[in-house]
Amino acid sequence: MNSTRIVVTGGTGFIGTHVVGELAARDGVTVRLAGRRPAPDGLPGVEWIPAELTDTGSLHGICEDADVLIHLASKVSGTEESCRAVNATGTGALMAEAVRAGTPRVVQLSTTAVYGRGPHTGQDITALTPAPVSAASATRLAGEAHALRAGAVVLRAGLVLGAGDRWVVPALADLLKRVPGRWDGGAASLSVVDAPDLARLITAVALTPRPPGPSVFHAAHPRPVRIGDLVTALAEHGIVPAPADEDLSWERCLKEHAAHPGAVSERQFHLLAQDHWYRSDAIWERTGVDPGPGPLAGLAASADWYRTLLA
């Protein structure tokens, strides 16, 4: 695809920053960043237009003459009303604008959190029924429906690591202080992806000559990561202290978690310390993208960022 014009929402957020950087490095691609904040300095071929998902009038015209819409903006916490305004109503208005403008390709980033409480152990899309338990996840699932009606490829990402992550590793650091030890033996398998790898995948879906949509795909590294291995790798990079050398039963973990209050809820603890992994090879194979060595290998590049954040 030559002279491809791509509209990106959420382009100044955690994952969006990586995606916009990946797009800006491609020849023949221009990026229209739609959002509340301007594009970062020093990125060639990136323009900014002010837009807000909760202000449907501001969305008019943002997809005009665009070849691709990449929708990354979402609200990941808050009241049901505030999440619905962004993730469902706002996404619906955005997709209606893409349809009105005749945008031929749409890519939306969603989350495997739409499946709710696990355990999940390697199931494919067809083997799972979404059962979201939070307002953010429920409204993001509602937003998926709007995107699919617009012909989108929806990518449900698992846990995302890398510079800009203010949830996964900070949550683990909080939990390691409150529940020191190997949670349930550290055996839980998780779907995880490094942010730069996810950005490469999103870019490939946007630019591949033969798009795989409308459909839903899991977007994590094909190989799951054991929580014990993730914590060990973080400790080896000096990001978190080494965990206590003790295997804790899940019942003991929950008792310790309840006895030592902190920022991470029991539901979130369950998400991080019990099996939540999903078969994710299909989209990498469909796009021909090499998923790389995996998210643990990517920690070397983001270790300084994490150490600064947690300090």
MITI-667834 format. One record per residue (C-alpha): residue in one letter; x, y, z. Coordinates in steps of 0.02 Angstrom, whole numbers, padded with zeros to 5 digits, always signed. Example, Ala and Ser with C-alpha at 12.3 -4.5 7.8 and 13.67 -1.06 7.14 Angstrom:
a+00615-00225+00390 s+00684-00053+00357 
This chain:
m+00000+00000+00000 n+00079+00165-00057 s+00046+00336+00020 t-00061+00259+00155 r-00157+00382+00264 i-00188+00314+00439 v-00295+00390+00576 v-00244+00339+00753 t-00342+00367+00912 g-00253+00347+01078 g-00088+00380+00993 t-00010+00469+01142 g-00051+00329+01265 f+00055+00181+01320 i+00027+00067+01170 g-00015+00209+01051 t+00155+00289+01073 h+00238+00128+01015 v+00117+00110+00868 v+00139+00289+00808 g+00327+00270+00818 e+00318+00110+00715 l+00206+00191+00585 a+00315+00347+00573 a+00464+00238+00530 r+00374+00166+00378 d+00399+00245+00206 g+00242+00307+00120 v+00138+00317+00279 t+00061+00475+00349 v-00020+00475+00520 r-00167+00582+00577 l-00164+00579+00766 a-00340+00610+00833 g-00350+00649+01017 r-00337+00775+01157 r-00146+00792+01153 p-00033+00841+01007 a+00082+00721+00919 p+00256+00699+00996 d+00392+00808+00922 g+00515+00734+00798 l+00401+00609+00712 p+00395+00635+00524 g+00229+00622+00435 v+00124+00640+00593 e-00010+00774+00609 w-00129+00807+00753 i-00312+00849+00749 p-00405+00880+00914 a-00541+00753+00948 e-00628+00678+01099 l-00729+00517+01102 t-00853+00592+01224 d-00882+00739+01105 t-00958+00659+00950 g-00956+00824+00856 s-00766+00828+00866 l-00757+00662+00773 h-00838+00727+00615 g-00718+00722+00469 i-00571+00640+00558 c-00580+00487+00443 e-00601+00587+00282 d-00486+00517+00145 a-00409+00393+00268 d-00355+00220+00212 v-00350+00148+00388 l-00421+00188+00559 i-00324+00117+00707 h-00430+00137+00864 l-00322+00121+01020 a-00407+00244+01137 s-00502+00170+01284 k-00545+00201+01465 v-00474+00062+01573 s-00547+00113+01740 g-00683+00223+01811 t-00870+00222+01838 e-00984+00125+01723 e-01050+00289+01654 s-00878+00359+01614 c-00818+00196+01537 r-00974+00180+01431 a-00957+00358+01368 v-00784+00320+01297 n-00779+00134+01260 a-00956+00104+01196 t-01042+00266+01147 g-00884+00352+01089 t-00822+00200+00994 g-00992+00184+00912 a-00986+00364+00853 l-00808+00342+00789 m-00854+00185+00691 a-01005+00272+00618 e-00890+00410+00558 a-00772+00283+00480 v-00918+00203+00388 r-00982+00373+00331 a-00809+00420+00265 g-00790+00252+00177 t-00631+00205+00272 p-00587+00036+00197 r-00493-00037+00345 v-00519-00026+00533 v-00412-00101+00672 q-00470-00095+00853 l-00370-00142+01007 s-00470-00230+01142 t-00425-00342+01289 t-00434-00523+01345 a-00507-00456+01507 v-00676-00468+01419 y-00672-00654+01465 g-00681-00615+01650 r-00622-00729+01787 g-00520-00881+01734 p-00438-00998+01739 h-00411-00998+01551 t-00283-01120+01484 g-00244-01097+01301 q-00418-01083+01226 d-00447-01009+01054 i-00574-00872+01016 t-00706-00999+00967 a-00691-01093+01132 l-00725-00942+01244 t-00878-00841+01289 p-00846-00664+01352 a-00903-00635+01531 p-00831-00466+01584 v-00837-00424+01769 s-00784-00240+01767 a-00864-00087+01690 a-00709-00057+01584 s-00709-00232+01511 a-00897-00238+01484 t-00898-00074+01390 r-00745-00121+01287 l-00838-00278+01235 a-00985-00168+01183 g-00862-00062+01083 e-00801-00219+00993 a-00977-00246+00925 h-00978-00071+00848 a-00806-00103+00772 l-00853-00271+00698 r-01007-00196+00616 a-00888-00072+00534 g-00784-00217+00466 a-00643-00205+00592 v-00506-00324+00643 v-00519-00329+00833 l-00362-00377+00929 r-00386-00436+01108 a-00219-00406+01194 g-00164-00492+01353 l-00045-00414+01479 v+00067-00285+01394 l+00244-00248+01456 g+00365-00111+01407 a+00406+00072+01430 g+00244+00159+01473 d+00167+00014+01568 r+00092+00087+01727 w-00015-00062+01774 v+00060-00236+01754 v+00232-00217+01833 p+00178-00089+01964 a+00038-00209+02013 l+00163-00352+02030 a+00276-00242+02137 d+00129-00202+02251 l+00080-00386+02267 l+00257-00446+02301 k+00264-00332+02454 r+00095-00389+02518 v+00109-00574+02475 p+00296-00619+02476 g+00331-00789+02402 r+00290-00892+02248 w+00104-00878+02220 d+00031-01052+02198 g+00208-01108+02157 g+00229-00976+02021 a+00154-01098+01896 a+00014-00992+01821 s+00028-00963+01633 l-00014-00791+01563 s-00038-00714+01392 v+00090-00574+01383 v+00161-00466+01244 d+00299-00335+01236 a+00230-00166+01182 p+00351-00146+01034 d+00300-00319+00971 l+00116-00276+00988 a+00149-00115+00892 r+00231-00214+00751 l+00080-00328+00745 i-00047-00185+00743 t+00052-00100+00606 a+00055-00260+00503 v-00133-00282+00519 a-00154-00101+00462 l-00040-00117+00312 t-00054-00298+00252 p-00123-00306+00074 r-00251-00438+00125 p-00334-00389+00290 p-00400-00531+00399 g-00560-00444+00456 p-00695-00422+00509 s-00646-00541+00647 v-00573-00555+00822 f-00398-00618+00864 h-00298-00641+01022 a-00145-00527+01018 a-00013-00593+01137 h+00150-00684+01110 p+00109-00862+01055 r+00208-00936+01200 p+00131-00905+01371 v+00237-00840+01514 r+00240-00920+01687 i+00212-00791+01823 g+00360-00862+01919 d+00473-00836+01769 l+00409-00658+01745 v+00442-00611+01926 t+00615-00691+01919 a+00659-00594+01761 l+00599-00431+01839 a+00707-00465+01992 e+00859-00505+01884 h+00842-00333+01802 g+00829-00249+01972 i+00650-00195+01940 v+00573-00285+02090 p+00655-00371+02239 a+00684-00558+02225 p+00531-00650+02289 a+00537-00744+02453 d+00592-00925+02432 e+00427-01001+02485 d+00285-01083+02389 l+00117-01015+02446 s-00046-01105+02416 w-00180-01002+02331 e-00282-01005+02491 r-00133-00934+02586 c-00107-00803+02450 l-00285-00741+02469 k-00270-00732+02658 e-00108-00633+02648 h-00182-00518+02516 a-00333-00481+02625 a-00225-00454+02780 h-00112-00326+02695 p-00214-00193+02604 g-00144-00113+02448 a-00183-00046+02276 v-00216-00210+02185 s-00386-00293+02211 e-00416-00478+02236 r-00491-00487+02061 q-00333-00411+01988 f-00225-00527+02092 h-00320-00674+02019 l-00288-00607+01844 l-00100-00600+01875 a-00072-00756+01979 q-00191-00885+01902 d-00197-00957+01726 h-00252-00827+01599 w-00176-00876+01432 y-00255-00885+01262 r-00202-00963+01098 s-00128-00817+01002 d-00034-00887+00852 a-00169-00856+00719 i-00144-00670+00693 w+00046-00683+00685 e+00031-00820+00554 r-00102-00726+00456 t+00005-00569+00445 g+00172-00658+00425 v+00247-00562+00573 d+00383-00645+00675 p+00329-00629+00858 g+00511-00626+00914 p+00588-00705+01068 g+00451-00648+01185 p+00411-00517+01319 l+00542-00573+01445 a+00678-00535+01316 g+00605-00360+01297 l+00631-00318+01481 a+00812-00269+01451 a+00754-00122+01345 s+00624-00061+01469 a+00714-00099+01633 d+00779+00078+01659 w+00604+00148+01630 y+00527+00028+01756 r+00662+00059+01887 t+00634+00247+01874 l+00445+00227+01884 l+00449+00115+02037 a+00579+00220+02125 
